[in-house]
Amino acid sequence: MKPITKISLVVLGILFLIFLFGWLFLDYPLPVYEGELILSGLEDRVEVYFDEYAAPHIYAKNEHDLFFAAGYIAARERLFQMTIKAAAVEGRLAELFGERSLPDDIYLRTWGIPKMARLLAENMHPDARTISTHFCEGINAYIDAAKHDLPIEFKLLRIQPLRWEPVHVAGFVRLMGHNLTFSWKPEIILSQVAYMFGEERMRQLWPIHPEDHPVADFNTGIPYVQLWQVLAERDRSLRKHLQMEASHIGSNNWVISGKRTKTGKPILANDPHLPFSQPATWYEMHLVGGRFNVSGACLAGIPVPVMGQNSSCAWGFTNLMLDDIDFFVETTNPDNQNEYLYDGEWCSMVLRKETISVKGRGEYKVIIRETIHGPVISDIHPLLSEGSEGREQNQVISMRWGGHDISDELYSILRMNLMKNWDDFNEAARTYAGPAQNVVFADTAGNIGWRPFVRIPIRKGGQNLIPMPGESSEWDWQGYVPFEEIPVKFNPSTGIIVTANNKVIDDSFPYYVSAFWEDPSRANRIWELLGDREKITVEDVKEIQNDVISLFAREVARYFVWAYEGSEVDNDRNLQTSIDLLRDWDGDHTIGSTAAAIFNVAFLRLLRNIYGDEMDLMGDGFYDGWIALASMSQKNLRRLLTEDQGSWFDNVTTSTVENRNDILRRSFQEGVRELEVRLGPDMANWRWGELHRLTHLHSIGQGMLVLDKMFGFNVGPFEWGGANTTINNGEYLLYEPFDVVNGPSFRRIVDFSKLNFTQFIIPTGQSGLPKSPHYADQAPLYNRGKYRTTYFDEETIKNSGFRHLVLSPPI
């Protein structure tokens, strides 16, 4: 054998051994679902039955063991996901991911998430604290058991899981409050519009009709470019970490009285819309022990179902869209930047010193300043705290957020898990503040109801949607609307209650709630489908949850068609055919729809041609930020088109003055030309599913394609129907089309005539372990709009042939 050949063989052998060693090192064990595990920390034997999709039914003889087992079982499947959440709650992402995550930790700590997590944990109801403690003990027991052979993400990133404490449980709820609010964004965008183009142009973007709510005489002559760019960048970066990047973070829920159903019993439906991610947002559990017999969808890190059912009641959530943030322009003392003017006096800011550990870099120290209104949010980047862009050095921006007040959401959720009737449901709301939710209710007695779980701030000027003067207490929040004044519905005469992030509290309510209600397209479509229908069945409800007709698109499409009335379209077959397709289009967004492809491409061109010229002049990121505020920008677009007035149609960069039809025709033609480039000139290929695809992205898989190919982190892509205004939501980012980012994070239907046969589905699977058979085993059903049955009855569960795991304490 030639020497060169021997060397090659040796090199190949070494490479093979390295590969084999690496592969074995990166391998990891899967959870066992059958047999017996000896588990230190248990007081008694716990039985767990796993259905064919690995949803656990946990039976314990006491509540300590029930929640200890729940924490252990959840951590086996979702430890990496839970570690990211715990790190975010404490502002410790840089400890895991290094210096690139330091700005995210500064953002979290300035926002006050870690601070509030500690305060909320200290003020937990004893019952909530006890259950959280048991749950965290179970999580930590799994960490101890797995520490020498952790899931693959920990090995690839060379990190260790964080040990859990009740502070993580309490803080997780507050972190969700941050994730579900966008109400800080319009204050900066609208203020910058006023600064650049005047208050009249700003009024034309107003979500509340300006004649009804005139703008207060505030100083709108302050530029906010750097503040916007830094906050938007940090917000988006954090959302990427948490896999929460979307514009329509909302939901659908409805509840139907037995007098409108075929069985004579209520039906409750819920499909919360959250960003698609892998692993899935929700982890299904059924918990039986002590006072508890409850089944439903848990957030990985919360010990009980957030949405679900017990033996008496069921409940479901949608985002109330509360405006729970106000910014204040504070005047600081030129001689002492840590003092601010308030009611004629210089007041000292509270200075909070924070130390952040950075992986491989030691420690970083930051000082968070707070006024009476809240943290100085403009300190989030050093340059902002020094004054810039015409903003005097003695001006800073503080933030008042409802999430900075003490509440006890976990205790509220526990009380819902244990409720027996409508009165218990209402009492559960007393300790709940946020994230603000519409909660629908049904019970075995045949009652249905709705109430907001929320604290609504009482404030003057909140509806102005621009930063308010911090110098005077005149604009301060004056507490919260009394609990007894919050509107509710109980057994309405219609027999149906629907919420879909639409305006659910009418103008007779004397307090300002929000300007951010979603376009009513989804809510109106649900009512359109339910209508006066009697004898509604679960199958009817399934069809409605999977409906992909957009009333918003149906209406806006007509303006494109009308813009061509009386106009000649010479020798442009694709353009003429496209106009004809939209002429009688009903808004259908099925995968094969050509009209949906045409509409959405032209719609994005329309948004750009109406708002892009002005927003681009305002500074980088303002256009993306405006159209990402879909609850405002889409409603505003509808109003501009309907009223056919306002200077936003005119392109300020051209010498001509464009009107509505000019912009509609230009947008439509550009859309047709874009489709010809994207999908070819043959319109037979213009299918919505060709553009609109869903991939469930893992946080490692989305940034490291080689690792995704090797280990299968991501799930998909799949062709997808729907849009951001359809019941079956299929949102794509309007500034990054057309990949689907947001939609039903689960679908759940509870039929009170068959509580043992709840219909439920999550987008991928129970497990967060890529090589698990349960990593994506629900995706085929979910993609076809199908459901699986989740059982509730103990005898059925124990006699269904489910895998049976016994957790036993040491002898």
Buried (B, 14 or more C-beta within 10 A) or exposed (E): EEEEEEEEEEEEEEEEEEEEEEEEEEEBEBBEBEEEBEBEBBEEBBBBBBBEBBBBBBBBBBBBBBBBBBBBBBBBBBBBBBBBBBBBBBBBBBBBBBEEBBBBBBBBBBBBBBBBBBBBBEBBBEBBBBBBBBBBBBBBBBBEBBEEEBBBBBBBBEBEBBEBBBBBBBBBBBBBBBBBBBBBBBBBBBBBBBBBBEBEBBBBBBBEEBEEBEBBEBBBEBBBBBBBBBBBBBBBBBBBBBBBBBBBBBBBBBBBBBBBBBBEBBBBBBBBBBBBBBBBBBBBBBBBBBEBBBBBBBBBBBBBBBBBBBEBBBBBBBBBBBBBBBBBBBBBBEEEBBBBBBEEEBBEBEEBEBEBBBBEEEEBEBEBBBBBBBBBBBBBBEEBBEBBEEBEEBBBBBBBBBBBBEBBBBBBBBBBBBBBBBEBBBBBBEBBBBBBBBBBBBBBEBBBBBBBBBBBBBBBBBBBBBBBBBBEEEBBBEEBBEEEEBBBBBBEEBBBBBBBBBBBBEEEEEBBBBBBBBBBBBBBBBBEBBEEEEEBBBEBBBEBBBBBBBBBBBBBBBBBBBBBEEEEBEEBEBBBBBBEBBBEBEBBBBBBBBBBBBBBBBBBBBBBBBBBBBBBEBBBBBBBBBBBBBBBBBBBBBBBBEEEEBEBBBBEEEEEEBEBBBBBBBBBBBBBBBBBEBBEEEBEEBBBBBBBBBBBBBBBBBEBEEBBEEBBBBBBEBBBBBBBBBBBBBBBBBBEEBBBBBBBBBBBBBBBBBBBBBBBBBBBBBBBBBEBEBBBBBBEBBBEBBBBEBBBEBEBBBEEEBBBBBBBBEE
